[in-house]
């Protein structure tokens, strides 16, 4: 699908009352998006952060952008309530910008290990569909990955930071390095996109 089609409706419900009484009026703003209906009454206002700019609430998270040098710009998805991103999610976002250079040192080895089974499959004659990159070591992986998203949310009571990338060798999945308390937990070879 190339884009989303959004339709907006206003529904006015009135009761049949004598002219001496005021009719009951209910105004509902409906948002129809890919077959689901969300009542506009519950739509969150955008949240503005002095450092990250505007966040919009979508699918239970607050979505914005973050630049993590040297990798580039990521979609930033934060846990929070209807009104604002969670304060700890914002704090972890700020810390991530400062810590990213030290965290990024752990990611290339995991990405290279994710690449190796695909390389072995190609060497045995399995077609991957498009031109398959030749990567000799972990240093070369960076030229074959692109920033995807950063997700910051609690899982089983622990806050976690997921830094995700798309790769040239596995176009069907998003790969993410997952941290908790700034300790590397795992490289997940198939996370949901944000």
C-alpha positions in Angstrom: 0.0 0.0 0.0 1.5 3.3 -1.0 -0.5 5.6 1.3 -3.3 5.8 3.7 -6.7 7.1 2.8 -8.4 9.0 5.5 -12.1 9.9 5.6 -13.7 12.2 8.1 -17.3 12.2 9.0 -19.5 14.2 11.3 -22.5 12.4 12.6 -25.4 14.4 14.1 -28.0 12.4 16.1 -31.2 14.2 17.1 -34.3 13.0 18.9 -37.8 13.9 17.7 -39.0 16.2 20.5 -41.8 18.8 20.5 -40.6 22.3 19.5 -40.9 23.5 23.1 -38.1 21.3 24.2 -34.4 21.4 23.2 -33.3 18.4 21.1 -30.6 16.1 22.4 -27.6 16.6 20.2 -24.6 14.3 20.0 -21.7 15.2 17.9 -19.2 12.5 17.2 -16.2 13.0 15.0 -15.3 9.7 13.4 -12.0 8.8 11.8 -12.0 5.9 9.4 -8.6 4.5 8.7 -8.1 1.2 6.9 -11.4 -0.3 8.0 -11.2 0.7 11.7 -13.2 3.4 13.3 -11.7 5.5 16.1 -13.8 8.1 17.9 -12.4 11.6 17.5 -13.4 12.4 21.0 -10.5 10.3 22.2 -7.9 11.7 19.8 -4.8 13.1 21.6 -3.4 16.5 20.8 0.2 16.6 19.6 2.9 16.9 22.2 5.7 19.4 21.7 9.1 18.7 23.3 11.8 21.4 23.3 14.5 18.9 22.2 12.7 16.4 19.9 9.9 18.6 18.5 6.4 17.3 17.9 5.1 13.9 18.8 1.8 12.5 17.6 0.0 9.7 19.3 -0.6 6.6 17.1 -1.3 3.0 17.9 -0.7 3.5 21.6 2.7 5.2 21.3 4.0 8.8 20.8 5.8 9.1 17.4 8.5 11.6 16.7 12.1 11.7 15.3 15.5 11.4 16.7 19.0 11.8 15.1 21.6 9.4 16.4 25.0 10.2 14.9 26.6 8.7 12.9 23.7 6.4 11.9 21.2 9.1 11.0 17.5 9.9 11.7 15.3 7.3 13.3 11.5 7.2 13.9 11.1 7.6 17.7 8.3 5.7 19.4 7.7 6.3 23.1 5.3 4.8 25.6 3.0 7.2 27.4 -0.6 7.9 28.2 -3.2 9.8 26.1 -1.8 13.2 27.1 2.0 12.9 27.0 4.9 10.5 26.4 6.0 8.9 29.7 8.6 11.1 31.4 11.0 8.2 31.7 10.6 7.4 28.0 11.6 11.0 27.3 14.5 10.8 29.7 15.8 7.6 28.1 15.5 9.3 24.7 17.8 12.1 25.9 20.2 9.6 27.4 20.2 7.5 24.3 21.6 10.5 22.3 24.5 10.8 24.7 25.1 7.0 25.0 24.6 6.0 21.4 28.3 6.1 20.4 29.2 3.6 23.1 26.2 1.4 22.4 26.8 1.4 18.7 30.1 -0.4 19.2 28.1 -3.6 20.1 25.8 -3.5 17.2 28.0 -4.3 14.1 29.1 -7.8 15.4 25.4 -8.7 16.0 24.5 -7.5 12.5 27.4 -9.4 10.9 26.3 -12.6 12.7 22.7 -12.0 11.4 24.2 -11.6 7.9 26.2 -14.8 7.9 23.4 -17.4 7.5 22.1 -15.4 4.5 25.6 -15.3 3.0 25.9 -19.1 3.4 22.5 -19.6 1.8 23.5 -17.6 -1.2 26.8 -19.5 -1.5 24.8 -22.8 -1.6 22.8 -21.5 -4.5 19.7 -20.1 -2.8 18.4 -17.0 -4.6 17.6 -13.9 -2.5 15.7 -12.0 -5.2 17.9 -8.9 -5.5 21.6 -8.3 -5.6 23.1 -9.7 -2.4 25.8 -7.6 -0.7 29.2 -9.1 -0.1 30.3 -8.2 3.4 33.7 -9.3 4.6 33.5 -8.3 8.3 31.6 -6.4 10.9 33.1 -3.0 9.9 31.5 -3.3 6.5 27.9 -3.8 7.7 27.2 -0.1 8.3 27.1 0.6 4.6 24.4 -2.0 4.2 22.0 -0.9 7.0 19.6 2.1 7.3 18.0 3.6 10.4 14.5 2.3 11.0 13.2 3.2 14.5 13.9 3.6 18.2 11.2 2.1 20.5 11.2 3.0 24.2 8.7 1.2 26.4 8.4 -1.0 29.5 8.2 -4.7 29.1 7.4 -6.9 32.1 8.3 -3.9 34.4 11.6 -3.2 32.8 12.2 -0.2 30.5 13.8 -1.2 27.3 15.3 0.6 24.3 15.1 -1.0 20.9 17.3 0.4 18.2 16.2 -1.0 14.8 17.7 -1.1 11.3 16.6 -2.3 7.9 19.3 -4.3 6.1 20.2 -4.9 2.4 20.5 -8.7 3.0 17.2 -9.2 4.7 14.6 -6.9 3.2 11.7 -8.7 4.8 12.6 -8.0 8.4 13.7 -5.2 10.7 16.6 -6.1 12.9 17.0 -4.5 16.4 19.5 -4.2 19.2 17.6 -4.3 22.5 18.9 -2.8 25.7 17.6 -2.7 29.3 19.4 -0.5 31.9 21.8 0.3 29.0 22.9 -3.3 29.0 22.8 -5.2 25.7 20.0 -7.9 25.9 19.8 -9.3 22.3 19.9 -8.6 18.6 16.4 -9.5 17.5 16.2 -10.5 13.8 12.5 -9.7 13.3 10.9 -6.8 15.2 7.7 -5.0 14.2 8.2 -1.7 12.4 7.1 1.5 14.1 
